[in-house]
Amino acid sequence: MDNLRKQIVLDTNILLVSISSNSKYHNVFQSLILGKFDLFVTNEILMEYEEIISSKFSSEAAIN
């Protein structure tokens, strides 16, 4: 069996819908938190994450 970790780029929309524990995609967010894959992002993607999460939740949530 191949022990290589999954490497992904997570679209902002997928990240956003996966945050809620009521979402059918919440397992994506949980896997991210648990470190089950390597997340590849650019500074631009991080800034987009922060902007979108801040607008939907809070600035504090986006920074953490």
All heavy atoms as TSV, in Angstrom:
chain	resi	resn	atom	element	x	y	z
A	1	MET	N	N	0.843	-1.181	0.000
A	1	MET	CA	C	0.000	0.000	0.000
A	1	MET	C	C	0.889	1.246	0.000
A	1	MET	O	O	1.883	1.315	0.697
A	1	MET	CB	C	-0.938	-0.013	1.205
A	1	MET	CG	C	-1.824	1.191	1.295
A	1	MET	SD	S	-2.979	1.003	2.681
A	1	MET	CE	C	-4.293	1.968	2.034
A	2	ASP	N	N	0.492	2.236	-0.752
A	2	ASP	CA	C	1.254	3.469	-0.867
A	2	ASP	C	C	0.971	4.358	0.338
A	2	ASP	O	O	-0.174	4.684	0.615
A	2	ASP	CB	C	0.865	4.171	-2.165
A	2	ASP	CG	C	1.765	5.330	-2.496
A	2	ASP	OD1	O	2.904	5.394	-2.003
A	2	ASP	OD2	O	1.320	6.183	-3.264
A	3	ASN	N	N	2.002	4.770	1.056
A	3	ASN	CA	C	1.832	5.588	2.256
A	3	ASN	C	C	1.964	7.079	1.987
A	3	ASN	O	O	2.113	7.856	2.919
A	3	ASN	CB	C	2.852	5.173	3.328
A	3	ASN	CG	C	2.515	3.822	3.911
A	3	ASN	OD1	O	1.351	3.451	3.961
A	3	ASN	ND2	N	3.514	3.092	4.331
A	4	LEU	N	N	1.942	7.492	0.711
A	4	LEU	CA	C	2.036	8.907	0.399
A	4	LEU	C	C	0.773	9.621	0.842
A	4	LEU	O	O	-0.346	9.150	0.639
A	4	LEU	CB	C	2.240	9.114	-1.104
A	4	LEU	CG	C	3.546	8.609	-1.678
A	4	LEU	CD1	C	3.571	8.831	-3.185
A	4	LEU	CD2	C	4.724	9.310	-1.029
A	5	ARG	N	N	0.981	10.786	1.469
A	5	ARG	CA	C	-0.169	11.597	1.893
A	5	ARG	C	C	-0.809	12.237	0.674
A	5	ARG	O	O	-0.128	12.579	-0.278
A	5	ARG	CB	C	0.294	12.680	2.860
A	5	ARG	CG	C	0.689	12.138	4.217
A	5	ARG	CD	C	1.361	13.193	5.068
A	5	ARG	NE	N	0.628	14.432	5.188
A	5	ARG	CZ	C	-0.220	14.708	6.186
A	5	ARG	NH1	N	-0.411	13.839	7.144
A	5	ARG	NH2	N	-0.842	15.865	6.237
A	6	LYS	N	N	-2.108	12.434	0.760
A	6	LYS	CA	C	-2.812	13.138	-0.302
A	6	LYS	C	C	-2.400	14.595	-0.271
A	6	LYS	O	O	-2.232	15.192	0.786
A	6	LYS	CB	C	-4.320	13.018	-0.122
A	6	LYS	CG	C	-4.831	11.626	-0.325
A	6	LYS	CD	C	-6.318	11.566	-0.134
A	6	LYS	CE	C	-6.761	10.138	-0.268
A	6	LYS	NZ	N	-8.171	9.963	0.002
A	7	GLN	N	N	-2.237	15.158	-1.431
A	7	GLN	CA	C	-1.892	16.564	-1.578
A	7	GLN	C	C	-3.014	17.229	-2.358
A	7	GLN	O	O	-3.341	16.797	-3.463
A	7	GLN	CB	C	-0.568	16.715	-2.315
A	7	GLN	CG	C	0.572	16.028	-1.607
A	7	GLN	CD	C	1.848	16.036	-2.416
A	7	GLN	OE1	O	1.851	16.228	-3.616
A	7	GLN	NE2	N	2.954	15.817	-1.734
A	8	ILE	N	N	-3.603	18.273	-1.775
A	8	ILE	CA	C	-4.758	18.890	-2.416
A	8	ILE	C	C	-4.660	20.415	-2.417
A	8	ILE	O	O	-3.935	20.999	-1.632
A	8	ILE	CB	C	-6.084	18.478	-1.746
A	8	ILE	CG1	C	-6.175	19.041	-0.329
A	8	ILE	CG2	C	-6.263	16.971	-1.744
A	8	ILE	CD1	C	-7.556	18.967	0.263
A	9	VAL	N	N	-5.409	21.009	-3.334
A	9	VAL	CA	C	-5.710	22.427	-3.328
A	9	VAL	C	C	-7.210	22.497	-3.085
A	9	VAL	O	O	-7.988	21.870	-3.798
A	9	VAL	CB	C	-5.351	23.096	-4.673
A	9	VAL	CG1	C	-5.796	24.540	-4.688
A	9	VAL	CG2	C	-3.859	22.973	-4.944
A	10	LEU	N	N	-7.603	23.206	-2.049
A	10	LEU	CA	C	-9.006	23.240	-1.640
A	10	LEU	C	C	-9.648	24.535	-2.105
A	10	LEU	O	O	-9.281	25.622	-1.656
A	10	LEU	CB	C	-9.086	23.106	-0.120
A	10	LEU	CG	C	-10.416	22.757	0.499
A	10	LEU	CD1	C	-10.990	21.474	-0.078
A	10	LEU	CD2	C	-10.256	22.613	2.001
A	11	ASP	N	N	-10.595	24.417	-3.019
A	11	ASP	CA	C	-11.330	25.570	-3.517
A	11	ASP	C	C	-12.045	26.268	-2.363
A	11	ASP	O	O	-12.537	25.618	-1.443
A	11	ASP	CB	C	-12.342	25.084	-4.564
A	11	ASP	CG	C	-13.186	26.196	-5.112
A	11	ASP	OD1	O	-12.736	26.883	-6.038
A	11	ASP	OD2	O	-14.314	26.380	-4.603
A	12	THR	N	N	-12.104	27.576	-2.427
A	12	THR	CA	C	-12.721	28.364	-1.363
A	12	THR	C	C	-14.179	27.965	-1.134
A	12	THR	O	O	-14.630	27.884	0.007
A	12	THR	CB	C	-12.645	29.870	-1.687
A	12	THR	OG1	O	-11.281	30.204	-1.948
A	12	THR	CG2	C	-13.161	30.712	-0.545
A	13	ASN	N	N	-14.914	27.702	-2.192
A	13	ASN	CA	C	-16.322	27.309	-2.050
A	13	ASN	C	C	-16.463	25.975	-1.323
A	13	ASN	O	O	-17.353	25.806	-0.492
A	13	ASN	CB	C	-17.005	27.237	-3.416
A	13	ASN	CG	C	-17.136	28.598	-4.051
A	13	ASN	OD1	O	-17.457	29.572	-3.384
A	13	ASN	ND2	N	-16.859	28.677	-5.334
A	14	ILE	N	N	-15.582	25.040	-1.616
A	14	ILE	CA	C	-15.626	23.738	-0.940
A	14	ILE	C	C	-15.264	23.914	0.530
A	14	ILE	O	O	-15.901	23.333	1.412
A	14	ILE	CB	C	-14.685	22.725	-1.622
A	14	ILE	CG1	C	-15.101	22.485	-3.069
A	14	ILE	CG2	C	-14.634	21.425	-0.835
A	14	ILE	CD1	C	-16.507	21.949	-3.247
A	15	LEU	N	N	-14.238	24.710	0.794
A	15	LEU	CA	C	-13.872	24.976	2.187
A	15	LEU	C	C	-15.061	25.564	2.935
A	15	LEU	O	O	-15.401	25.115	4.035
A	15	LEU	CB	C	-12.676	25.924	2.261
A	15	LEU	CG	C	-12.267	26.361	3.666
A	15	LEU	CD1	C	-11.802	25.170	4.499
A	15	LEU	CD2	C	-11.196	27.429	3.607
A	16	LEU	N	N	-15.708	26.535	2.339
A	16	LEU	CA	C	-16.818	27.218	2.990
A	16	LEU	C	C	-17.976	26.266	3.308
A	16	LEU	O	O	-18.483	26.265	4.426
A	16	LEU	CB	C	-17.302	28.377	2.112
A	16	LEU	CG	C	-18.321	29.300	2.733
A	16	LEU	CD1	C	-17.764	29.985	3.968
A	16	LEU	CD2	C	-18.770	30.336	1.717
A	17	VAL	N	N	-18.378	25.438	2.356
A	17	VAL	CA	C	-19.515	24.542	2.614
A	17	VAL	C	C	-19.148	23.392	3.543
A	17	VAL	O	O	-20.036	22.773	4.131
A	17	VAL	CB	C	-20.162	23.992	1.319
A	17	VAL	CG1	C	-20.711	25.103	0.475
A	17	VAL	CG2	C	-19.219	23.106	0.550
A	18	SER	N	N	-17.860	23.118	3.691
A	18	SER	CA	C	-17.455	21.987	4.543
A	18	SER	C	C	-17.316	22.364	6.019
A	18	SER	O	O	-17.197	21.481	6.864
A	18	SER	CB	C	-16.147	21.390	4.039
A	18	SER	OG	O	-15.056	22.250	4.290
A	19	ILE	N	N	-17.335	23.642	6.342
A	19	ILE	CA	C	-17.115	24.074	7.733
A	19	ILE	C	C	-18.255	23.661	8.650
A	19	ILE	O	O	-18.026	23.189	9.758
A	19	ILE	CB	C	-16.883	25.601	7.789
A	19	ILE	CG1	C	-15.538	25.939	7.134
A	19	ILE	CG2	C	-16.913	26.106	9.232
A	19	ILE	CD1	C	-15.282	27.417	6.971
A	20	SER	N	N	-19.473	23.793	8.200
A	20	SER	CA	C	-20.630	23.461	9.040
A	20	SER	C	C	-20.680	21.974	9.355
A	20	SER	O	O	-20.564	21.131	8.466
A	20	SER	CB	C	-21.925	23.865	8.332
A	20	SER	OG	O	-23.045	23.364	9.049
A	21	SER	N	N	-20.892	21.656	10.626
A	21	SER	CA	C	-20.998	20.244	11.018
A	21	SER	C	C	-22.258	19.598	10.451
A	21	SER	O	O	-22.375	18.373	10.433
A	21	SER	CB	C	-20.962	20.100	12.538
A	21	SER	OG	O	-22.032	20.801	13.127
A	22	ASN	N	N	-23.190	20.404	9.956
A	22	ASN	CA	C	-24.412	19.879	9.335
A	22	ASN	C	C	-24.240	19.583	7.848
A	22	ASN	O	O	-25.137	19.031	7.227
A	22	ASN	CB	C	-25.567	20.868	9.512
A	22	ASN	CG	C	-25.933	21.048	10.960
A	22	ASN	OD1	O	-25.902	20.111	11.746
A	22	ASN	ND2	N	-26.254	22.269	11.340
A	23	SER	N	N	-23.107	19.963	7.288
A	23	SER	CA	C	-22.855	19.787	5.862
A	23	SER	C	C	-22.485	18.343	5.541
A	23	SER	O	O	-21.755	17.698	6.297
A	23	SER	CB	C	-21.717	20.702	5.419
A	23	SER	OG	O	-21.312	20.401	4.105
A	24	LYS	N	N	-22.952	17.876	4.397
A	24	LYS	CA	C	-22.552	16.528	3.975
A	24	LYS	C	C	-21.086	16.490	3.564
A	24	LYS	O	O	-20.515	15.425	3.377
A	24	LYS	CB	C	-23.454	16.013	2.856
A	24	LYS	CG	C	-23.372	16.743	1.552
A	24	LYS	CD	C	-24.337	16.134	0.548
A	24	LYS	CE	C	-24.274	16.854	-0.786
A	24	LYS	NZ	N	-25.162	16.217	-1.755
A	25	TYR	N	N	-20.451	17.653	3.432
A	25	TYR	CA	C	-19.034	17.755	3.085
A	25	TYR	C	C	-18.149	18.041	4.301
A	25	TYR	O	O	-16.958	18.315	4.152
A	25	TYR	CB	C	-18.825	18.852	2.034
A	25	TYR	CG	C	-19.640	18.618	0.793
A	25	TYR	CD1	C	-20.751	19.402	0.523
A	25	TYR	CD2	C	-19.313	17.607	-0.096
A	25	TYR	CE1	C	-21.517	19.180	-0.606
A	25	TYR	CE2	C	-20.074	17.376	-1.223
A	25	TYR	CZ	C	-21.174	18.172	-1.479
A	25	TYR	OH	O	-21.928	17.942	-2.600
A	26	HIS	N	N	-18.707	17.978	5.493
A	26	HIS	CA	C	-17.953	18.301	6.705
A	26	HIS	C	C	-16.736	17.390	6.893
A	26	HIS	O	O	-15.739	17.803	7.481
A	26	HIS	CB	C	-18.861	18.233	7.935
A	26	HIS	CG	C	-18.208	18.730	9.186
A	26	HIS	ND1	N	-17.769	20.031	9.337
A	26	HIS	CD2	C	-17.901	18.101	10.348
A	26	HIS	CE1	C	-17.233	20.177	10.536
A	26	HIS	NE2	N	-17.288	19.019	11.162
A	27	ASN	N	N	-16.787	16.202	6.352
A	27	ASN	CA	C	-15.634	15.296	6.469
A	27	ASN	C	C	-14.384	15.894	5.815
A	27	ASN	O	O	-13.266	15.617	6.247
A	27	ASN	CB	C	-15.940	13.923	5.887
A	27	ASN	CG	C	-16.195	13.954	4.392
A	27	ASN	OD1	O	-16.847	14.863	3.878
A	27	ASN	ND2	N	-15.712	12.952	3.698
A	28	VAL	N	N	-14.554	16.745	4.803
A	28	VAL	CA	C	-13.416	17.414	4.178
A	28	VAL	C	C	-12.752	18.342	5.198
A	28	VAL	O	O	-11.529	18.331	5.363
A	28	VAL	CB	C	-13.861	18.210	2.924
A	28	VAL	CG1	C	-12.719	19.049	2.374
A	28	VAL	CG2	C	-14.415	17.279	1.866
A	29	PHE	N	N	-13.553	19.142	5.883
A	29	PHE	CA	C	-13.025	20.064	6.887
A	29	PHE	C	C	-12.394	19.293	8.041
A	29	PHE	O	O	-11.298	19.639	8.498
A	29	PHE	CB	C	-14.141	20.981	7.395
A	29	PHE	CG	C	-13.663	22.047	8.329
A	29	PHE	CD1	C	-12.903	23.106	7.869
A	29	PHE	CD2	C	-13.977	21.991	9.680
A	29	PHE	CE1	C	-12.450	24.096	8.732
A	29	PHE	CE2	C	-13.542	22.975	10.549
A	29	PHE	CZ	C	-12.774	24.029	10.074
A	30	GLN	N	N	-13.057	18.248	8.501
A	30	GLN	CA	C	-12.510	17.431	9.601
A	30	GLN	C	C	-11.173	16.819	9.205
A	30	GLN	O	O	-10.240	16.785	10.009
A	30	GLN	CB	C	-13.495	16.325	9.997
A	30	GLN	CG	C	-14.689	16.832	10.750
A	30	GLN	CD	C	-14.336	17.305	12.158
A	30	GLN	OE1	O	-13.294	17.895	12.423
A	30	GLN	NE2	N	-15.224	17.059	13.070
A	31	SER	N	N	-11.073	16.330	7.977
A	31	SER	CA	C	-9.816	15.745	7.504
A	31	SER	C	C	-8.715	16.786	7.459
A	31	SER	O	O	-7.555	16.493	7.779
A	31	SER	CB	C	-10.003	15.130	6.112
A	31	SER	OG	O	-10.876	14.024	6.185
A	32	LEU	N	N	-9.073	18.011	7.083
A	32	LEU	CA	C	-8.104	19.107	7.082
A	32	LEU	C	C	-7.601	19.380	8.495
A	32	LEU	O	O	-6.400	19.458	8.736
A	32	LEU	CB	C	-8.732	20.373	6.487
A	32	LEU	CG	C	-7.912	21.655	6.576
A	32	LEU	CD1	C	-6.629	21.529	5.779
A	32	LEU	CD2	C	-8.737	22.838	6.092
A	33	ILE	N	N	-8.508	19.506	9.442
A	33	ILE	CA	C	-8.160	19.783	10.838
A	33	ILE	C	C	-7.302	18.658	11.420
A	33	ILE	O	O	-6.357	18.905	12.175
A	33	ILE	CB	C	-9.433	19.984	11.694
A	33	ILE	CG1	C	-10.229	21.194	11.195
A	33	ILE	CG2	C	-9.108	20.115	13.170
A	33	ILE	CD1	C	-9.475	22.504	11.237
A	34	LEU	N	N	-7.608	17.429	11.065
A	34	LEU	CA	C	-6.877	16.273	11.594
A	34	LEU	C	C	-5.556	16.014	10.873
A	34	LEU	O	O	-4.826	15.089	11.234
A	34	LEU	CB	C	-7.765	15.027	11.524
A	34	LEU	CG	C	-9.005	15.047	12.415
A	34	LEU	CD1	C	-9.892	13.818	12.129
A	34	LEU	CD2	C	-8.621	15.106	13.888
A	35	GLY	N	N	-5.252	16.821	9.851
A	35	GLY	CA	C	-3.982	16.674	9.141
A	35	GLY	C	C	-3.896	15.440	8.279
A	35	GLY	O	O	-2.808	14.889	8.088
A	36	LYS	N	N	-5.016	15.004	7.729
A	36	LYS	CA	C	-5.027	13.791	6.915
A	36	LYS	C	C	-4.512	14.007	5.497
A	36	LYS	O	O	-4.331	13.053	4.760
A	36	LYS	CB	C	-6.432	13.197	6.870
A	36	LYS	CG	C	-6.868	12.654	8.217
A	36	LYS	CD	C	-8.154	11.898	8.111
A	36	LYS	CE	C	-8.510	11.293	9.466
A	36	LYS	NZ	N	-9.711	10.471	9.386
A	37	PHE	N	N	-4.304	15.252	5.111
A	37	PHE	CA	C	-3.727	15.549	3.809
A	37	PHE	C	C	-2.910	16.828	3.886
A	37	PHE	O	O	-2.997	17.573	4.844
A	37	PHE	CB	C	-4.796	15.650	2.712
A	37	PHE	CG	C	-5.948	16.562	3.047
A	37	PHE	CD1	C	-5.834	17.939	2.962
A	37	PHE	CD2	C	-7.177	16.032	3.421
A	37	PHE	CE1	C	-6.898	18.767	3.247
A	37	PHE	CE2	C	-8.253	16.852	3.701
A	37	PHE	CZ	C	-8.102	18.224	3.620
A	38	ASP	N	N	-2.070	17.014	2.880
A	38	ASP	CA	C	-1.274	18.227	2.766
A	38	ASP	C	C	-2.040	19.220	1.921
A	38	ASP	O	O	-2.423	18.922	0.788
A	38	ASP	CB	C	0.080	17.934	2.110
A	38	ASP	CG	C	0.963	17.062	2.981
A	38	ASP	OD1	O	0.901	17.203	4.219
A	38	ASP	OD2	O	1.726	16.245	2.426
A	39	LEU	N	N	-2.284	20.397	2.471
A	39	LEU	CA	C	-3.016	21.450	1.778
A	39	LEU	C	C	-2.013	22.371	1.094
A	39	LEU	O	O	-1.126	22.915	1.738
A	39	LEU	CB	C	-3.877	22.238	2.772
A	39	LEU	CG	C	-4.717	23.367	2.214
A	39	LEU	CD1	C	-5.756	22.834	1.223
A	39	LEU	CD2	C	-5.413	24.115	3.349
A	40	PHE	N	N	-2.153	22.522	-0.207
A	40	PHE	CA	C	-1.284	23.397	-0.978
A	40	PHE	C	C	-2.053	24.664	-1.326
A	40	PHE	O	O	-3.134	24.594	-1.914
A	40	PHE	CB	C	-0.809	22.698	-2.259
A	40	PHE	CG	C	0.265	21.685	-2.008
A	40	PHE	CD1	C	-0.028	20.464	-1.431
A	40	PHE	CD2	C	1.580	21.961	-2.334
A	40	PHE	CE1	C	0.955	19.526	-1.183
A	40	PHE	CE2	C	2.579	21.037	-2.096
A	40	PHE	CZ	C	2.270	19.812	-1.518
A	41	VAL	N	N	-1.510	25.812	-0.941
A	41	VAL	CA	C	-2.162	27.095	-1.212
A	41	VAL	C	C	-1.117	28.136	-1.596
A	41	VAL	O	O	0.062	27.991	-1.281
A	41	VAL	CB	C	-2.968	27.616	0.003
A	41	VAL	CG1	C	-4.118	26.703	0.335
A	41	VAL	CG2	C	-2.079	27.804	1.208
A	42	THR	N	N	-1.595	29.178	-2.240
A	42	THR	CA	C	-0.764	30.349	-2.529
A	42	THR	C	C	-1.188	31.455	-1.578
A	42	THR	O	O	-2.214	31.348	-0.894
A	42	THR	CB	C	-0.976	30.823	-3.973
A	42	THR	OG1	O	-2.345	31.221	-4.123
A	42	THR	CG2	C	-0.629	29.737	-4.980
A	43	ASN	N	N	-0.436	32.525	-1.552
A	43	ASN	CA	C	-0.838	33.680	-0.742
A	43	ASN	C	C	-2.189	34.212	-1.189
A	43	ASN	O	O	-2.999	34.634	-0.366
A	43	ASN	CB	C	0.221	34.787	-0.820
A	43	ASN	CG	C	1.472	34.435	-0.052
A	43	ASN	OD1	O	1.440	33.639	0.882
A	43	ASN	ND2	N	2.578	35.025	-0.449
A	44	GLU	N	N	-2.437	34.184	-2.487
A	44	GLU	CA	C	-3.708	34.666	-3.014
A	44	GLU	C	C	-4.876	33.822	-2.528
A	44	GLU	O	O	-5.938	34.340	-2.181
A	44	GLU	CB	C	-3.676	34.708	-4.547
A	44	GLU	CG	C	-2.767	35.773	-5.118
A	44	GLU	CD	C	-1.286	35.381	-5.146
A	44	GLU	OE1	O	-0.932	34.209	-4.884
A	44	GLU	OE2	O	-0.463	36.291	-5.389
A	45	ILE	N	N	-4.689	32.508	-2.496
A	45	ILE	CA	C	-5.741	31.616	-2.000
A	45	ILE	C	C	-5.987	31.873	-0.517
A	45	ILE	O	O	-7.137	31.946	-0.074
A	45	ILE	CB	C	-5.398	30.132	-2.252
A	45	ILE	CG1	C	-5.417	29.829	-3.757
A	45	ILE	CG2	C	-6.364	29.207	-1.511
A	45	ILE	CD1	C	-4.909	28.446	-4.122
A	46	LEU	N	N	-4.923	32.018	0.267
A	46	LEU	CA	C	-5.084	32.308	1.695
A	46	LEU	C	C	-5.840	33.612	1.917
A	46	LEU	O	O	-6.707	33.698	2.788
A	46	LEU	CB	C	-3.722	32.372	2.390
A	46	LEU	CG	C	-3.028	31.046	2.629
A	46	LEU	CD1	C	-1.636	31.277	3.193
A	46	LEU	CD2	C	-3.844	30.160	3.539
A	47	MET	N	N	-5.536	34.618	1.105
A	47	MET	CA	C	-6.243	35.893	1.227
A	47	MET	C	C	-7.719	35.736	0.866
A	47	MET	O	O	-8.589	36.326	1.503
A	47	MET	CB	C	-5.566	36.949	0.348
A	47	MET	CG	C	-4.210	37.371	0.891
A	47	MET	SD	S	-3.215	38.418	-0.197
A	47	MET	CE	C	-4.346	39.684	-0.677
A	48	GLU	N	N	-7.999	34.913	-0.139
A	48	GLU	CA	C	-9.395	34.663	-0.509
A	48	GLU	C	C	-10.120	33.908	0.601
A	48	GLU	O	O	-11.260	34.233	0.935
A	48	GLU	CB	C	-9.473	33.875	-1.817
A	48	GLU	CG	C	-10.888	33.665	-2.292
A	48	GLU	CD	C	-10.959	32.952	-3.629
A	48	GLU	OE1	O	-9.952	32.887	-4.362
A	48	GLU	OE2	O	-12.050	32.442	-3.942
A	49	TYR	N	N	-9.474	32.892	1.184
A	49	TYR	CA	C	-10.060	32.180	2.325
A	49	TYR	C	C	-10.438	33.177	3.419
A	49	TYR	O	O	-11.546	33.153	3.946
A	49	TYR	CB	C	-9.073	31.178	2.933
A	49	TYR	CG	C	-8.794	29.899	2.178
A	49	TYR	CD1	C	-7.809	29.033	2.640
A	49	TYR	CD2	C	-9.479	29.542	1.031
A	49	TYR	CE1	C	-7.527	27.845	1.988
A	49	TYR	CE2	C	-9.202	28.353	0.366
A	49	TYR	CZ	C	-8.226	27.507	0.853
A	49	TYR	OH	O	-7.943	26.330	0.223
A	50	GLU	N	N	-9.478	34.037	3.774
A	50	GLU	CA	C	-9.709	34.999	4.851
A	50	GLU	C	C	-10.869	35.939	4.513
A	50	GLU	O	O	-11.739	36.194	5.350
A	50	GLU	CB	C	-8.443	35.811	5.123
A	50	GLU	CG	C	-8.606	36.794	6.252
A	50	GLU	CD	C	-7.348	37.581	6.564
A	50	GLU	OE1	O	-6.353	37.475	5.823
A	50	GLU	OE2	O	-7.363	38.297	7.577
A	51	GLU	N	N	-10.898	36.437	3.288
A	51	GLU	CA	C	-11.957	37.364	2.874
A	51	GLU	C	C	-13.336	36.708	2.938
A	51	GLU	O	O	-14.275	37.271	3.512
A	51	GLU	CB	C	-11.689	37.848	1.447
A	51	GLU	CG	C	-12.742	38.775	0.910
A	51	GLU	CD	C	-12.487	39.158	-0.540
A	51	GLU	OE1	O	-11.360	38.983	-1.036
A	51	GLU	OE2	O	-13.435	39.639	-1.173
A	52	ILE	N	N	-13.451	35.521	2.400
A	52	ILE	CA	C	-14.749	34.843	2.343
A	52	ILE	C	C	-15.200	34.404	3.731
A	52	ILE	O	O	-16.356	34.601	4.115
A	52	ILE	CB	C	-14.703	33.633	1.377
A	52	ILE	CG1	C	-14.360	34.092	-0.039
A	52	ILE	CG2	C	-15.993	32.846	1.417
A	52	ILE	CD1	C	-15.338	35.067	-0.647
A	53	ILE	N	N	-14.305	33.821	4.516
A	53	ILE	CA	C	-14.681	33.365	5.860
A	53	ILE	C	C	-15.034	34.551	6.742
A	53	ILE	O	O	-15.987	34.492	7.526
A	53	ILE	CB	C	-13.560	32.498	6.473
A	53	ILE	CG1	C	-13.450	31.183	5.690
A	53	ILE	CG2	C	-13.836	32.212	7.950
A	53	ILE	CD1	C	-12.256	30.344	6.042
A	54	SER	N	N	-14.306	35.657	6.606
A	54	SER	CA	C	-14.623	36.870	7.381
A	54	SER	C	C	-16.015	37.380	7.059
A	54	SER	O	O	-16.750	37.816	7.944
A	54	SER	CB	C	-13.614	37.980	7.095
A	54	SER	OG	O	-12.360	37.654	7.598
A	55	SER	N	N	-16.390	37.334	5.787
A	55	SER	CA	C	-17.702	37.850	5.393
A	55	SER	C	C	-18.844	36.930	5.830
A	55	SER	O	O	-19.949	37.392	6.102
A	55	SER	CB	C	-17.762	38.070	3.880
A	55	SER	OG	O	-17.780	36.843	3.181
A	56	LYS	N	N	-18.578	35.627	5.914
A	56	LYS	CA	C	-19.627	34.658	6.281
A	56	LYS	C	C	-19.688	34.392	7.775
A	56	LYS	O	O	-20.741	34.073	8.312
A	56	LYS	CB	C	-19.414	33.330	5.547
A	56	LYS	CG	C	-19.430	33.433	4.043
A	56	LYS	CD	C	-20.797	33.761	3.533
A	56	LYS	CE	C	-20.777	33.782	2.015
A	56	LYS	NZ	N	-22.033	34.196	1.445
A	57	PHE	N	N	-18.540	34.468	8.454
A	57	PHE	CA	C	-18.484	34.149	9.876
A	57	PHE	C	C	-17.982	35.364	10.658
A	57	PHE	O	O	-18.739	36.196	11.055
A	57	PHE	CB	C	-17.603	32.907	10.124
A	57	PHE	CG	C	-18.140	31.672	9.451
A	57	PHE	CD1	C	-17.639	31.257	8.233
A	57	PHE	CD2	C	-19.154	30.938	10.028
A	57	PHE	CE1	C	-18.132	30.125	7.600
A	57	PHE	CE2	C	-19.662	29.798	9.404
A	57	PHE	CZ	C	-19.146	29.395	8.187
A	58	SER	N	N	-16.665	35.440	10.850
A	58	SER	CA	C	-16.074	36.576	11.558
A	58	SER	C	C	-14.605	36.689	11.178
A	58	SER	O	O	-14.003	35.740	10.698
A	58	SER	CB	C	-16.200	36.403	13.070
A	58	SER	OG	O	-15.352	35.360	13.517
A	59	SER	N	N	-14.043	37.862	11.448
A	59	SER	CA	C	-12.610	38.057	11.195
A	59	SER	C	C	-11.783	37.118	12.059
A	59	SER	O	O	-10.776	36.578	11.628
A	59	SER	CB	C	-12.211	39.498	11.475
A	59	SER	OG	O	-12.852	40.370	10.587
A	60	GLU	N	N	-12.214	36.909	13.298
A	60	GLU	CA	C	-11.495	36.011	14.203
A	60	GLU	C	C	-11.483	34.590	13.663
A	60	GLU	O	O	-10.462	33.905	13.711
A	60	GLU	CB	C	-12.130	36.031	15.589
A	60	GLU	CG	C	-11.384	35.194	16.596
A	60	GLU	CD	C	-12.008	35.233	17.983
A	60	GLU	OE1	O	-12.517	36.291	18.381
A	60	GLU	OE2	O	-11.963	34.194	18.656
A	61	ALA	N	N	-12.601	34.126	13.135
A	61	ALA	CA	C	-12.676	32.774	12.564
A	61	ALA	C	C	-11.741	32.655	11.380
A	61	ALA	O	O	-11.084	31.614	11.190
A	61	ALA	CB	C	-14.096	32.439	12.159
A	62	ALA	N	N	-11.649	33.698	10.574
A	62	ALA	CA	C	-10.795	33.656	9.389
A	62	ALA	C	C	-9.317	33.596	9.761
A	62	ALA	O	O	-8.536	32.918	9.114
A	62	ALA	CB	C	-11.063	34.879	8.524
A	63	ILE	N	N	-8.943	34.291	10.818
A	63	ILE	CA	C	-7.528	34.326	11.215
A	63	ILE	C	C	-7.104	33.005	11.846
A	63	ILE	O	O	-6.001	32.541	11.633
A	63	ILE	CB	C	-7.276	35.506	12.182
A	63	ILE	CG1	C	-7.458	36.813	11.413
A	63	ILE	CG2	C	-5.896	35.423	12.810
A	63	ILE	CD1	C	-7.490	38.046	12.286
A	64	ASN	N	N	-7.999	32.381	12.602
A	64	ASN	CA	C	-7.677	31.117	13.250
A	64	ASN	C	C	-7.781	30.001	12.269
A	64	ASN	O	O	-7.259	28.992	12.333
A	64	ASN	CB	C	-8.579	30.876	14.455
A	64	ASN	CG	C	-8.319	31.887	15.537
A	64	ASN	OD1	O	-7.196	32.243	15.793
A	64	ASN	ND2	N	-9.371	32.369	16.157
